[in-house]
Amino acid sequence: MALKSNAVITGIGGYVPDNILTNSDLEKMVDTNSDWIVSRTGIRERRILADRTLATSDMASFAVKNLLENAKVDPAEIDCIIVATSTPDYLLISTASIVAEKCGLINAWASDVNAACSGFLYAFTLGSSLVESNRYKKVIVIGADQNSAIVNYADRNTCILFGDGAGAVLLEPTTEDLGVVDSVFKTDGHGRQHLLVRGGGSMNPASEETIDAKLHYIHQDGRVVFKAAIKGMTESCTAVLQRNNLSTNDINWLIPHQANYRIIHAVGDALGIPESRVKINIDRYGNTTAATIPLALWDYKEDFKENDNVILTAFGAGFSWGATYLKWGKLR
């Protein structure tokens, strides 16, 4: 009988564009000011994919190549890749299939997941399950979004929030007591009206009318999303802690979705986890949607030690939300 396998992160990669859009830049574009943006969101700058010959698949590919180089893994060894994104290169074609081709992952099958800001966590659980099944040995999970492609830079309520970027992790099996332990996820389709892009899908296919009505940009009811995010992330983290007989003192690191500093602070406060144990990079990247959690893992990977208890949590459109508990392993 095969030994039970856990899925553990053994490699991390990331990519953010070179082009920086600062709050001062936005002051020249819309009626806003930097002090207000910082006080309301914690964001000082965000990265923008300015080269319009590139797309989400390129950022994801750069992150994967960075991962493969860091982990010293042959691309031919990868069994599967899952890309979490709300900004695919194309309809019909999965962005993951394009990434596989661009990165030379000749033996990997590829698929996308769309759960907006919760996308990476959802894809991470799917990838973990594939490894735990003992059918796949090396699975890459990517969070990547080019939000600048769907942001209206005349809308001061949304253009201040979003940036572009990609992060990736390699999952491999281990028989040690390390890796992914548990997850709690929830979905409530009633929330869809509060955060969505109305145009471009089968409900409102692209047309002159949808373009004139600006339906191809992000629409967000910020107040509703703000409250729901705090509640959803706090409750899912609490559920994971209770299910695994953990107290907040047992948690070494909380890595939340980077949507708004006030949301991050409120969740940490509600859980009783001090900010010194919460990873935050929203000030430099803004909200990169599915990329926020893997980018935080990439940014702070040197801080994580073997056997550290880590909680990942996110909230996104759908509404979708949840939390994952893992015990940190060893990077290659």
Phi, psi and chi 1 to 4 in degrees:
 res  aa     phi    psi   chi1   chi2   chi3   chi4
   1 MET       -  132.9  179.5 -179.6  -66.1      -
   2 ALA   -69.0  142.1      -      -      -      -
   3 LEU   -68.8  147.2  -67.8  174.1      -      -
   4 LYS   -65.0  133.4  179.8 -177.0 -178.4  -61.9
   5 SER  -106.1  140.1  -66.7      -      -      -
   6 ASN  -102.4  155.5  -64.3  -34.5      -      -
   7 ALA   -98.7  123.8      -      -      -      -
   8 VAL  -125.0  144.5   64.9      -      -      -
   9 ILE   -74.7  122.0  -65.4  173.7      -      -
  10 THR  -117.6   -6.4   59.7      -      -      -
  11 GLY  -154.7  149.6      -      -      -      -
  12 ILE  -139.6  139.8  -57.4  174.4      -      -
  13 GLY  -140.6  160.8      -      -      -      -
  14 GLY  -156.9  164.9      -      -      -      -
  15 TYR  -156.6  133.8  169.9   80.2      -      -
  16 VAL  -130.8  143.0  -69.5      -      -      -
  17 PRO   -62.3  156.8  -20.5   31.8      -      -
  18 ASP   -72.2  -31.5  -67.2  -28.4      -      -
  19 ASN   -70.3  124.9 -172.4   61.7      -      -
  20 ILE  -108.5  128.6  -62.4  173.6      -      -
  21 LEU  -107.4  107.8 -179.8   66.4      -      -
  22 THR   -89.2  167.8   66.7      -      -      -
  23 ASN   -61.8  -35.7  -69.2  -12.6      -      -
  24 SER   -62.8  -37.2  -63.5      -      -      -
  25 ASP   -62.5  -42.3  -65.3  -32.1      -      -
  26 LEU   -67.5  -29.7  -73.8  171.0      -      -
  27 GLU   -59.2  -28.1  -71.8  178.9  -14.6      -
  28 LYS   -85.7   -9.4  -58.4  167.4 -172.8  173.0
  29 MET  -105.3  -36.4  -60.8  164.5   61.8      -
  30 VAL  -139.3  169.4  -67.4      -      -      -
  31 ASP   -79.2   88.0 -178.4   17.3      -      -
  32 THR  -155.3  174.9 -169.1      -      -      -
  33 ASN  -146.2  155.2   67.0   79.1      -      -
  34 SER   -62.0  -42.4 -178.5      -      -      -
  35 ASP   -60.4  -40.2  -70.5  -18.1      -      -
  36 TRP   -66.1  -43.6 -175.4   88.4      -      -
  37 ILE   -60.6  -46.2  -65.0  171.7      -      -
  38 VAL   -64.1  -42.7  172.3      -      -      -
  39 SER   -67.9  -32.3   67.0      -      -      -
  40 ARG   -90.5  -26.5  -57.7  -66.1  -68.2  179.7
  41 THR  -129.1  -24.0   70.1      -      -      -
  42 GLY    83.5    1.9      -      -      -      -
  43 ILE   -91.0  132.4  -58.6  168.7      -      -
  44 ARG  -110.8  -30.2  -62.5 -177.9 -178.2  -83.2
  45 GLU  -158.7  162.8   60.6 -173.2   39.0      -
  46 ARG  -144.3  157.0   62.4  -68.3  -70.2  147.2
  47 ARG   -96.1  139.7  -58.6  -60.9 -176.8   97.6
  48 ILE  -126.9  132.2  -58.4  -62.3      -      -
  49 LEU   -78.5   91.1 -169.7   64.9      -      -
  50 ALA   -77.0  -26.3      -      -      -      -
  51 ASP   -76.8  106.9 -174.2  -15.9      -      -
  52 ARG   -78.4    3.4  -69.4  -52.3  179.0 -172.0
  53 THR   -85.8   -6.5   66.9      -      -      -
  54 LEU  -108.0  162.4  -57.7  177.8      -      -
  55 ALA  -147.2 -171.9      -      -      -      -
  56 THR   -55.6  -40.4  -63.6      -      -      -
  57 SER   -61.2  -32.7   67.5      -      -      -
  58 ASP   -68.7  -45.4  -66.3  -70.6      -      -
  59 MET   -61.3  -43.2  -66.1 -167.8  -62.8      -
  60 ALA   -61.9  -40.2      -      -      -      -
  61 SER   -65.3  -41.3  -63.0      -      -      -
  62 PHE   -61.2  -40.2  -63.0  149.4      -      -
  63 ALA   -65.9  -41.7      -      -      -      -
  64 VAL   -65.8  -43.5  169.1      -      -      -
  65 LYS   -62.4  -38.7  -70.2  175.7 -179.2  178.0
  66 ASN   -62.6  -41.4  178.9 -116.1      -      -
  67 LEU   -62.8  -49.5 -178.2  158.1      -      -
  68 LEU   -61.2  -37.5  -65.7  172.4      -      -
  69 GLU   -68.6  -44.5 -179.7  179.6   -3.2      -
  70 ASN   -63.6  -41.5  -68.7  -20.8      -      -
  71 ALA   -87.9   -8.7      -      -      -      -
  72 LYS    55.5   53.7  -64.1  178.8  173.0   53.7
  73 VAL  -113.9  136.1  171.9      -      -      -
  74 ASP   -71.3  128.1 -176.3  -20.3      -      -
  75 PRO   -53.8  -30.1  -25.3   33.3      -      -
  76 ALA   -69.0  -14.9      -      -      -      -
  77 GLU   -82.7  -13.4  -64.7  178.4   23.7      -
  78 ILE   -75.2  128.6  -56.1  -57.2      -      -
  79 ASP   -89.2  -31.3  -60.3  -49.6      -      -
  80 CYS  -158.5  146.0  171.1      -      -      -
  81 ILE  -130.5  141.3   66.9  165.2      -      -
  82 ILE  -124.6  124.5  -54.9  172.5      -      -
  83 VAL  -107.1  121.2  173.4      -      -      -
  84 ALA   -93.2  119.4      -      -      -      -
  85 THR  -158.3  148.1 -174.1      -      -      -
  86 SER  -107.7   -1.1  -57.4      -      -      -
  87 THR  -127.1   63.8   56.0      -      -      -
  88 PRO   -63.6  155.6   26.7  -36.1      -      -
  89 ASP   -58.7  -42.4  -70.8   19.9      -      -
  90 TYR  -141.9  157.5  -54.7  101.3      -      -
  91 LEU   -75.4  155.4  -65.4  176.9      -      -
  92 LEU    79.5  -49.4 -165.9   61.2      -      -
  93 ILE   -89.6  132.2  -56.1  169.6      -      -
  94 SER   -72.1  139.9   75.4      -      -      -
  95 THR   -62.7  -33.3  -60.4      -      -      -
  96 ALA   -60.1  -36.9      -      -      -      -
  97 SER   -66.0  -34.5   65.1      -      -      -
  98 ILE   -70.4  -41.1  -57.0  171.6      -      -
  99 VAL   -62.0  -42.9  174.3      -      -      -
 100 ALA   -58.3  -42.1      -      -      -      -
 101 GLU   -68.3  -43.4 -173.7  -87.4  -31.7      -
 102 LYS   -68.5  -26.5  -72.3 -179.9  175.9  178.5
 103 CYS  -100.7    1.4  -66.3      -      -      -
 104 GLY    69.7   32.1      -      -      -      -
 105 LEU   -86.4   73.2  -51.1 -178.5      -      -
 106 ILE   -71.8  -16.1   57.1  174.4      -      -
 107 ASN  -112.3   10.3  -66.8  -47.9      -      -
 108 ALA  -101.8  137.6      -      -      -      -
 109 TRP   -91.0  155.9   61.0  -84.6      -      -
 110 ALA  -140.3  143.2      -      -      -      -
 111 SER  -154.8  157.5 -175.9      -      -      -
 112 ASP  -104.1  156.9  -73.7    1.4      -      -
 113 VAL  -131.6  133.9  168.6      -      -      -
 114 ASN  -120.3  104.6 -179.7    2.9      -      -
 115 ALA  -135.1   28.9      -      -      -      -
 116 ALA    54.0 -129.8      -      -      -      -
 117 CYS   -67.5  -19.1  -61.7      -      -      -
 118 SER   -88.5   -1.6  -59.2      -      -      -
 119 GLY   -57.4  -43.6      -      -      -      -
 120 PHE   -62.7  -43.3  176.3   79.3      -      -
 121 LEU   -64.0  -41.2  -85.7 -166.3      -      -
 122 TYR   -62.2  -46.8  -79.6   33.0      -      -
 123 ALA   -65.9  -35.2      -      -      -      -
 124 PHE   -62.3  -41.5 -173.2   69.6      -      -
 125 THR   -67.2  -40.7  -82.2      -      -      -
 126 LEU   -62.2  -45.7  -66.3  173.9      -      -
 127 GLY   -63.6  -39.8      -      -      -      -
 128 SER   -62.0  -41.6  -60.6      -      -      -
 129 SER   -62.9  -37.4  -61.6      -      -      -
 130 LEU   -63.3  -40.9  -65.8  175.4      -      -
 131 VAL   -69.2  -44.2  171.3      -      -      -
 132 GLU   -62.7  -23.7  -69.4  162.5    1.3      -
 133 SER   -71.9  -12.1   73.8      -      -      -
 134 ASN    69.7   11.4  -72.7  -44.7      -      -
 135 ARG   -91.7  -19.5  -64.7  177.6   64.3 -173.7
 136 TYR  -134.5  138.2  -57.1   95.7      -      -
 137 LYS  -102.7  -29.4  -59.7  -59.2 -177.0 -174.4
 138 LYS  -138.0  110.5  -69.9 -177.7  174.0   63.2
 139 VAL  -122.7  129.5  174.6      -      -      -
 140 ILE  -103.2  129.7  -68.2  177.6      -      -
 141 VAL  -115.1  129.8  179.7      -      -      -
 142 ILE  -124.0  139.5  -53.0  155.4      -      -
 143 GLY  -116.0  122.7      -      -      -      -
 144 ALA  -149.3  134.0      -      -      -      -
 145 ASP  -150.6  135.3  -88.7  -59.4      -      -
 146 GLN  -104.3   78.0 -174.0 -172.0   -7.0      -
 147 ASN   -66.0  -24.5  -69.7  -55.0      -      -
 148 SER   -61.3  -19.4   60.5      -      -      -
 149 ALA   -77.3  -16.4      -      -      -      -
 150 ILE  -126.6   13.4   56.2  172.6      -      -
 151 VAL  -100.1  134.6  165.0      -      -      -
 152 ASN   -89.2  109.3  179.1    0.3      -      -
 153 TYR   -79.8   11.7  -75.4   95.5      -      -
 154 ALA  -103.7   -3.1      -      -      -      -
 155 ASP  -103.2  103.1  176.5   10.0      -      -
 156 ARG   -69.0  -16.9   66.0  176.2 -175.9  173.2
 157 ASN   -75.1  -26.1  -65.6  -43.6      -      -
 158 THR  -115.4  -31.7   56.3      -      -      -
 159 CYS   -67.7  -21.0   72.3      -      -      -
 160 ILE   -75.7  -16.2   64.8  172.9      -      -
 161 LEU   -91.4  -35.9  -60.5  173.3      -      -
 162 PHE  -106.1  146.1  -65.1   97.1      -      -
 163 GLY  -136.4 -179.6      -      -      -      -
 164 ASP  -114.2  148.8  -58.7  -22.4      -      -
 165 GLY   170.9  175.9      -      -      -      -
 166 ALA  -152.8  143.8      -      -      -      -
 167 GLY  -138.3  153.2      -      -      -      -
 168 ALA  -144.5  146.9      -      -      -      -
 169 VAL  -130.0  149.1  -60.0      -      -      -
 170 LEU  -102.5  127.7  173.5   63.7      -      -
 171 LEU  -108.3  132.3  -69.2  169.0      -      -
 172 GLU  -135.1  161.1  -65.6 -172.0   81.8      -
 173 PRO   -80.4  149.6   27.1  -33.0      -      -
 174 THR  -146.0  148.6  179.7      -      -      -
 175 THR   -98.0    1.0   55.5      -      -      -
 176 GLU   -78.2  165.4  -64.0 -177.2   69.1      -
 177 ASP   -82.0   63.6 -174.5   23.3      -      -
 178 LEU  -138.8  167.0  -61.0  169.7      -      -
 179 GLY    93.8 -159.3      -      -      -      -
 180 VAL   -70.0  128.3  178.2      -      -      -
 181 VAL  -106.5  -47.3  179.2      -      -      -
 182 ASP  -161.4  155.4 -165.9   15.1      -      -
 183 SER  -143.4  150.2  -65.9      -      -      -
 184 VAL  -129.8  122.8  169.8      -      -      -
 185 PHE  -128.4  148.8  -65.6  123.0      -      -
 186 LYS  -139.0  155.4  -59.7  -71.7 -176.2 -179.8
 187 THR  -143.2  138.9  -56.8      -      -      -
 188 ASP  -139.1  101.6 -178.5    2.8      -      -
 189 GLY   -64.2  -15.7      -      -      -      -
 190 HIS   -64.0  -20.2  -71.2   96.2      -      -
 191 GLY   -81.5   -3.9      -      -      -      -
 192 ARG   -60.3  -30.8   65.0 -173.7  179.0  -83.9
 193 GLN   -69.6  -16.2   62.6 -177.8  -44.0      -
 194 HIS   -93.0  -13.7  -59.2  -64.1      -      -
 195 LEU  -156.2  105.7  179.4   53.5      -      -
 196 LEU  -168.4  168.1   77.2  165.0      -      -
 197 VAL  -110.0  113.6  174.8      -      -      -
 198 ARG   -74.6  -29.3  -66.3 -168.3  174.6  101.2
 199 GLY  -102.4  156.0      -      -      -      -
 200 GLY   106.1  -17.3      -      -      -      -
 201 GLY   -96.7 -168.1      -      -      -      -
 202 SER   -72.1  -21.1   59.8      -      -      -
 203 MET   -70.6  -42.7  178.1   63.6   71.9      -
 204 ASN  -135.3   75.9  -66.2  -57.3      -      -
 205 PRO   -57.4  152.3  -21.5   32.5      -      -
 206 ALA   -57.3  132.9      -      -      -      -
 207 SER  -156.4  172.6   66.9      -      -      -
 208 GLU   -59.4  -37.5 -174.7  175.5  -15.2      -
 209 GLU   -67.2  -43.3  -70.9   75.1   18.9      -
 210 THR   -68.1  -33.3   64.8      -      -      -
 211 ILE   -69.4  -45.8  -66.1  171.9      -      -
 212 ASP   -61.4  -34.1  -71.2  -16.1      -      -
 213 ALA   -84.9    2.1      -      -      -      -
 214 LYS    57.1   41.7  -57.8 -174.0 -174.4  -56.7
 215 LEU   -83.1   -3.8  -61.3 -172.7      -      -
 216 HIS   -96.1   11.8  -62.9  -91.2      -      -
 217 TYR  -109.5  161.0  -65.6  123.8      -      -
 218 ILE   -63.2  129.6  -65.1  172.5      -      -
 219 HIS  -112.3  130.7  163.4   79.2      -      -
 220 GLN  -141.8  132.3  175.9  173.9  -94.3      -
 221 ASP   -93.2   91.4 -175.1  -25.1      -      -
 222 GLY   -58.3  -39.0      -      -      -      -
 223 ARG   -65.6  -43.6 -175.5  170.7  -61.4  178.7
 224 VAL   -65.8  -45.7  172.6      -      -      -
 225 VAL   -63.8  -41.0  173.9      -      -      -
 226 PHE   -56.5  -51.1 -177.3   90.2      -      -
 227 LYS   -66.7  -43.0  -67.8  179.7  178.9  178.5
 228 ALA   -65.8  -35.6      -      -      -      -
 229 ALA   -65.7  -45.0      -      -      -      -
 230 ILE   -61.8  -46.2  -65.9  171.8      -      -
 231 LYS   -64.0  -48.4 -178.1  175.2 -175.3  -69.4
 232 GLY   -65.1  -45.5      -      -      -      -
 233 MET   -68.2  -40.4  -67.6  165.4   70.6      -
 234 THR   -64.2  -46.1  -59.1      -      -      -
 235 GLU   -67.1  -39.2  -70.8 -177.8   -7.5      -
 236 SER   -70.1  -37.6   55.7      -      -      -
 237 CYS   -64.0  -43.1  -72.0      -      -      -
 238 THR   -61.2  -41.1  -60.0      -      -      -
 239 ALA   -63.5  -42.4      -      -      -      -
 240 VAL   -63.6  -42.5  163.4      -      -      -
 241 LEU   -62.3  -45.3  -67.4  173.3      -      -
 242 GLN   -65.7  -41.5  -69.4  175.8  -14.2      -
 243 ARG   -64.9  -23.4  -78.8  170.5   33.1  156.6
 244 ASN  -113.0   15.7  -67.8  -82.7      -      -
 245 ASN    53.7   44.5  -62.2  -47.4      -      -
 246 LEU  -111.0  145.1  -63.6  168.8      -      -
 247 SER  -102.1  166.4   73.6      -      -      -
 248 THR   -63.3  -24.9   52.1      -      -      -
 249 ASN   -67.2  -20.4  -68.8  -29.8      -      -
 250 ASP   -80.4  -13.7  -64.2  -41.6      -      -
 251 ILE   -89.7  121.1  -58.1  -53.8      -      -
 252 ASN   -79.3  -38.5  -61.7   97.7      -      -
 253 TRP  -143.8  134.6  -57.7  107.6      -      -
 254 LEU  -108.1  124.2  174.1   66.9      -      -
 255 ILE  -118.8   95.4  -55.0  176.3      -      -
 256 PRO   -92.1  157.3   32.6  -31.1      -      -
 257 HIS   -55.8  136.4  167.3   54.7      -      -
 258 GLN   -95.9   80.6  -49.9  -75.8  -53.3      -
 259 ALA  -101.5  -36.5      -      -      -      -
 260 ASN  -165.6  131.9 -177.6  -56.2      -      -
 261 TYR   -59.4  -36.9  172.4   76.0      -      -
 262 ARG   -66.7  -33.9  -67.8 -170.1  -60.6  149.5
 263 ILE   -66.7  -47.3  -67.2  174.5      -      -
 264 ILE   -57.0  -47.5  -65.7  169.2      -      -
 265 HIS   -63.1  -42.5  178.2   76.6      -      -
 266 ALA   -64.7  -39.9      -      -      -      -
 267 VAL   -66.6  -47.8  172.1      -      -      -
 268 GLY   -60.1  -40.4      -      -      -      -
 269 ASP   -64.8  -44.1 -154.1   37.4      -      -
 270 ALA   -63.8  -33.8      -      -      -      -
 271 LEU   -83.7  -14.9  -65.2  171.8      -      -
 272 GLY    79.5   26.0      -      -      -      -
 273 ILE  -103.5  118.8  -62.3  177.0      -      -
 274 PRO   -66.7  154.8   24.0  -33.2      -      -
 275 GLU   -61.9  -22.9 -167.3  166.4  -60.7      -
 276 SER   -63.7  -17.5   60.4      -      -      -
 277 ARG  -112.7   17.9  -70.4 -169.2  -84.5  135.5
 278 VAL  -116.7  127.4 -179.5      -      -      -
 279 LYS   -87.8  126.1  -67.7  -54.5 -173.4 -174.6
 280 ILE  -135.0  127.9  -58.1  171.7      -      -
 281 ASN  -138.5   16.3   60.3    9.7      -      -
 282 ILE   -61.9  -27.5 -170.1  172.9      -      -
 283 ASP   -61.8  -28.1   55.0  -43.8      -      -
 284 ARG  -100.1  -24.9  -68.7  178.1  -73.9  119.9
 285 TYR  -119.0  -17.1  -59.7  146.4      -      -
 286 GLY    68.6 -161.4      -      -      -      -
 287 ASN   -89.7  108.7 -177.9   -8.0      -      -
 288 THR   -98.7   20.5   55.1      -      -      -
 289 THR    58.3 -115.2  -46.1      -      -      -
 290 ALA   -68.0  -14.1      -      -      -      -
 291 ALA   -89.0   -9.0      -      -      -      -
 292 THR   -64.7  -46.2   67.6      -      -      -
 293 ILE   -68.6  -48.1  -70.7  176.1      -      -
 294 PRO   -64.6  -30.5   20.8  -32.9      -      -
 295 LEU   -67.6  -35.7  -80.5  175.8      -      -
 296 ALA   -66.0  -40.6      -      -      -      -
 297 LEU   -60.4  -40.9  -66.6  173.0      -      -
 298 TRP   -66.3  -46.3  179.0   57.3      -      -
 299 ASP   -62.1  -40.2  -94.0   -6.4      -      -
 300 TYR  -112.4   18.8  -63.4  109.2      -      -
 301 LYS   -58.8  -28.0   60.1 -178.2  179.8  -66.2
 302 GLU   -70.9  -17.6  -59.1  -59.1  -31.2      -
 303 ASP   -83.1  -19.7  -67.3  -13.5      -      -
 304 PHE   -86.0  131.7  -50.7  135.0      -      -
 305 LYS  -114.3  154.7  -52.1  -56.2 -179.8 -172.5
 306 GLU   -55.7  134.5 -171.6  174.4   -3.9      -
 307 ASN    78.6    1.8  -73.1  -53.3      -      -
 308 ASP   -60.0  137.1  -84.1   -2.2      -      -
 309 ASN   -86.7  121.6  -71.7  -39.8      -      -
 310 VAL  -124.3  134.2  179.7      -      -      -
 311 ILE  -114.1  125.7  -61.5  -71.7      -      -
 312 LEU  -105.3  136.6  -44.0  175.6      -      -
 313 THR  -146.9  147.0 -174.7      -      -      -
 314 ALA  -151.2  160.3      -      -      -      -
 315 PHE  -142.4  136.3 -178.2   93.8      -      -
 316 GLY  -151.3 -176.3      -      -      -      -
 317 ALA   -58.3  154.2      -      -      -      -
 318 GLY   136.3  -51.8      -      -      -      -
 319 PHE   -66.1  150.2  -74.1  144.5      -      -
 320 SER  -137.4  142.4   58.5      -      -      -
 321 TRP  -162.2  169.2   67.9   96.0      -      -
 322 GLY   166.2 -176.2      -      -      -      -
 323 ALA  -149.0  147.6      -      -      -      -
 324 THR  -128.3  136.7  -67.2      -      -      -
 325 TYR  -109.2  129.6  162.1   47.6      -      -
 326 LEU  -140.6  154.0   59.1   89.6      -      -
 327 LYS  -103.2  122.0  -66.9 -175.9   72.9   66.7
 328 TRP   -64.7  139.9 -162.4 -104.0      -      -
 329 GLY  -108.8 -144.2      -      -      -      -
 330 LYS  -113.1  131.5  -62.6  177.1 -177.6  176.5
 331 LEU   -79.5  149.0  -62.9 -178.6      -      -
 332 ARG   -61.3      -  -75.6  170.8  162.9  -92.3
